Amino acid sequence: MKMNVLMILMLIVSCARSPQKRELEDKDQSRTIKKDYIVRDASSSLRPGWIVSATDWAHLRAKKDKTIDTATFRYFSFETEPRTSREMACNLAKANVRADVASEITTFIQKTLAETTEGQTSIDPENPETLPLRSFVQNELIEKVQAVLTGASIEKTYWELRQYQQALGAARDYRAFTCAVLVRMSHEIIQRSLDQVRREMMNRASNEDLKQNIEKALEKADEDFKNLRGV
């Protein structure tokens, strides 16, 4: 009898845990956050987990779905701000995919360059010799990365029709659409963009010490980016 009770308790615990494991696969974990809108219509009954974290979603799904290949591809998601029409929102989401991925990669590079490497900053704002590098990072870096990022494949699309309400905290009452896309891009293409950045920055470095410092910083940025994506 005691054994039967123990088995029942274990079954109850396992059943209670399983929805948590499925949460990223099936729905947005931020649903409990208070919203300033009500969803009036949507392309599916549950908000997809890949909007919250494309990486976590992909690694969870890869265990069951052989079409999700995290060894070859990295997965990204992008959601638009509210727009007046569904078509406008989804077209914008698809059009901005490369820019959004490029922005994420660029942010990693900029953050790493701003950090201290072996006691010296990678791009010293007080050193006039680093001016060409600073100009490149501030004005050209994201365009260079975006130019190399090709072959983005849109895997999934999700849209919502929202009714924003002042009573819920919105600035005014209005209806609008948002659209989100899940995108996959090969590791090879992303690595190509990082290699392009490395060449550009090396050409702008004025001396060997600076080149070595930048090389280390870019290697760290590449590694940090891979770790964030769960690769």
N, C-alpha and C positions, 0 to 999 in steps of 0.2 A: 504493500500500500504506500509506504514512504517513497519507494522508487517511482511509483506512478505519479505521485504528487510532484516529485523533483523533476520528472520528465515534462509534466504539464507546465511547471514554472519556467523551465528552459525554453519551451516552445513559445510561451508568451513573450519572454524577453527577446527571442530571435525575431518574432513577428513585429515587435515594437521597434526594433532597430532597422529593419529592412527598408521602410519608407525613407529614412534619412539617407541611406546609401543611394536611393533612386532620385533624391531631390534634385541634383544637378542635371540628371538626365531628363527629368520630366517638367520641372518648373523653376521659376525664378525664386531664389532664396530670399529676395528682398520684398516678397509680397506682404510681409507683416509690417513693413514700414508704412507710416501714414501717408497717403497720397492726396494731392490736391485735385484729383480728377477721378472720374468713374469710367471704366472701360465699357463702351456701348456695343462694340463689335470687335472681332479679331479673326485672324486667319486660322487660329486653333483655340481650343478651349483652355489650354494651359500655356502660360508664358514660358518659352523654352529656356532651359538652364544655360545654353551656350551664350546667351546674351550677357549673363553675369560673368562667366569665365569660359571662353572657348577652349582653353587648354585643359582645364579640369574636366569639362564635358567630354572632350575628345578622348582623353585617357580612360575615362569611365566607359564610354561607349565602345572603345576599341577592343575591350575584352569580349564583347558580344557581337559586334558588327565588323566584319572583315573589310568593309569598304572604308572604315576609318583607319588611316595609316599614319600613325604618329611617328613612325621611324623615318618616313620619307618626307612628310609634310608638317608644317606648323599651321595651326588654326587660329584665326582672328575673328572678332566680331565687331560690328559697328552699328550704332543706332542713331538715327537722325533726331534733331529737335522737331517739335511739332510743326506740321505743314498743313496747308489748306486742303490738299487733296492726297489721296492714297498714291496715285500715280507719281505725283511730284515727290513725295517722301521716299518712295522705293527707288525711283530713278536717281535721286540724290544719294541714297545709301550706296547704290551700286557704283555710281560715278566717283564717290569719295573713298572707295576702298583702298586704292593704292596710296593716296595721300595720307590716310589714317595709319596704315602700316608703316609708311616711311616716317611719319611723325613719331611713332613709337620707337622705331630703331634710332632715329636721330636723337630723341630724348635720352636714350641710354648712352649714346656716344658723348653728348654734351655733359651729362652728369659725371661720367667717368673722367673726362678731360678736366673738369673743374675740381676733381679730388686730388689730394696730394699723393704723388708717387715717389717713394724713396726720398721724402723730404723736400721735393720740389713739385710745384704745380706744373701740369703738362703744358698749359698755355698761360704764362704769367702776364696778367694785364698791365703790369708795370714795365714790362720789357718791350721796347719798341721793335725788337727783332721778331716778336711773335705777332706783329700786326697783320701780316698776310694770312696767318692761320686763324686769328680771331675773326677777321673779315669773312673768311671762307665758312667757318662754323656758324656765324650769325646770319649770313646772307645767302649762302649757296648750298649748304650741307643737305638740307631736306630735299632740294630739287635734284641734287646728284643721286641721292638714295632712291628717290621716286623714279628717276629716269631708268634705273637698272631693274626695278621691280616690275617684271612682266609675268604674264601667265597666271594671274590670280583667278582661281576658279570659285565661283559663287555656288555654295553647296545647299544653302537653305535661306529662305526669306520668311520673315514674320512681320505682320502689320497689326496695328491697333487703331481703332477709332475711339478717341477719348473726349469726354465731356468735362472740361475744366470748370470749376465752380469756386466763386469767391468764398462761399460758405465753408469750403474745405481748405482754404488758404491760397487759392490762385489769385493772381492780380486782377482778373476779370473773368466773367463767364464767356466761354467760347468752346467750339468744337474743333478738333484738329486730329490729323493722322500722324503717327510715327511709324517708321519702318526700320527693321534691323536685318542685317545679312550676316551669314556665317561664311567665311572665306577660308580656303586652304591655299597655301603657297609652299613650294618646295624649299627645303633647306638649302639646296644648291643655289637657287636664285637669291635668297637672302644673303648667303655667304658671298655671292658675287658682288652684291651691293656693298658689303663691308670691305671687300678687297679693293673696290673702286675708290671708296673713301680713303683707305689706307694709302693708295698710290697718290691721290690728290694731295693729301696732307704731307706726305713725304716730300713731294715736289715743292711745297711751300715752306718746309722747315729750313732754317738758315744754317744750322750746324749739326754735327753728328750727335752731340748730347741731346739736343732737342728731338732729333729723329728717334733716338733710342727711347726717350721718354714717351713719345707719342706711340711708338710701336707697342710698348708695354701697356699703355692706357687702352689702346684699341683691342689688344688681346683680352684685357680684363672686361671691356665692354661686351665683346663677343661672348665670353664665357658667362658673364652675368645674364645676358639676354637668353642664352640657352637654358640656364638654370631656371630663370623665371618661367620659361615656356614649358618646363618639365621635360626637356629633350634629354 
